[in-house]
Amino acid sequence: MARDSSDWPSAFTQNDVKKEMERGGVTYIMTNYNNTVLYTGVTSDIVSRVMEHKTKADPYSFTAKYNVNKLVYFQVFSSIEEAIDKEKYIKGKSRKWKMDLISKDNPEWKDLWEEIKEW
């Protein structure tokens, strides 16, 4: 079962998310300060992965080059395979579709880092 960022925090607890991520995965979208670049990714550890983007752990990566450091969407899955399938699905969609997806759950495109950093 997938859970997206719009479900947080009322539909489930932080402990529920931690347990699900232990065996599952997260599909996420990040952007830069001006929301002009979109990066879609998948991970089994969203906190560590977002921190890698924010700190430019790989200075030659796409996200470092384009200053992609703002988490604007995420969806938690019970299996990594589901998360990978969702990542592929999102990557196949248009920029407008992705923007609509983000805006539906996060209309202000705020950085969701504060909501997940303690997981």
C-alpha positions in Angstrom: 0.0 0.0 0.0 1.4 3.4 -1.0 1.3 6.4 1.3 2.0 9.8 0.0 3.0 13.0 1.7 -0.6 14.3 1.8 -1.3 11.5 4.3 1.3 12.8 6.7 0.9 13.2 9.7 -2.8 12.4 10.4 -3.1 9.1 8.6 -0.1 7.4 10.2 2.6 7.9 12.8 6.3 8.4 12.3 6.9 4.9 13.8 4.6 3.5 11.1 6.7 5.2 8.4 9.9 3.9 10.0 8.7 0.4 10.1 7.4 0.5 6.5 10.7 2.0 5.2 12.7 -0.8 6.8 11.3 -3.2 4.2 10.1 -0.8 1.6 11.0 2.3 -0.3 10.2 5.9 -1.0 9.7 7.7 -4.3 10.5 11.4 -4.1 10.7 14.6 -6.1 13.2 17.3 -5.4 13.6 20.8 -6.9 15.9 23.8 -6.7 15.2 27.2 -5.0 13.2 28.6 -8.0 11.4 25.3 -8.7 12.7 25.2 -12.2 14.5 21.8 -12.1 12.7 18.6 -11.1 14.5 15.4 -10.0 12.7 12.2 -9.3 14.4 9.4 -7.3 13.8 6.3 -5.2 15.4 5.2 -2.0 15.1 2.9 1.0 16.3 5.7 3.3 14.7 9.0 2.5 16.4 10.9 5.3 19.9 9.9 4.3 19.2 10.3 0.6 17.8 13.9 1.0 20.7 14.8 3.2 23.1 13.6 0.5 21.3 15.9 -2.0 21.3 18.9 0.4 25.0 18.5 1.3 26.0 17.8 -2.3 27.7 14.5 -1.2 28.5 13.9 -4.9 29.6 17.3 -6.2 29.5 16.0 -9.8 25.9 14.8 -9.6 22.9 16.2 -11.5 21.4 17.5 -8.2 24.6 19.2 -7.1 25.1 20.8 -10.5 21.6 22.2 -10.6 21.3 23.0 -6.8 18.4 20.6 -6.3 18.0 20.5 -2.6 14.4 21.0 -1.8 12.1 17.9 -1.1 8.7 18.8 -2.5 7.0 15.3 -2.8 7.4 11.8 -1.4 5.4 8.6 -1.3 6.2 5.7 1.0 5.7 2.1 -0.3 5.8 -1.2 1.5 8.2 -2.7 -1.0 11.2 -1.2 -2.8 9.8 -2.7 -6.0 6.6 -0.7 -5.7 8.7 2.5 -5.2 10.9 1.7 -8.2 7.8 1.2 -10.4 6.3 4.5 -9.2 9.6 6.3 -9.9 9.6 4.9 -13.5 5.9 5.9 -13.9 6.6 9.5 -12.7 9.7 9.8 -14.9 7.6 8.9 -17.9 5.2 11.7 -17.3 5.3 15.3 -18.5 6.7 18.2 -16.5 3.2 19.6 -16.2 1.9 16.3 -14.8 4.7 16.2 -12.2 4.0 19.8 -11.2 0.3 19.0 -10.8 1.3 16.0 -8.6 3.4 18.2 -6.4 0.9 21.0 -6.2 -1.9 18.6 -5.2 -0.1 17.6 -2.0 2.2 20.6 -1.5 0.5 23.7 -3.1 3.2 26.0 -1.7 6.1 23.8 -2.8 7.5 24.0 0.7 10.6 22.0 1.6 9.3 18.8 3.3 12.6 18.2 5.0 11.3 19.5 8.3 8.6 16.8 8.3 11.0 13.9 7.7 14.3 14.8 9.2 13.6 13.1 12.5 12.4 9.7 11.1 
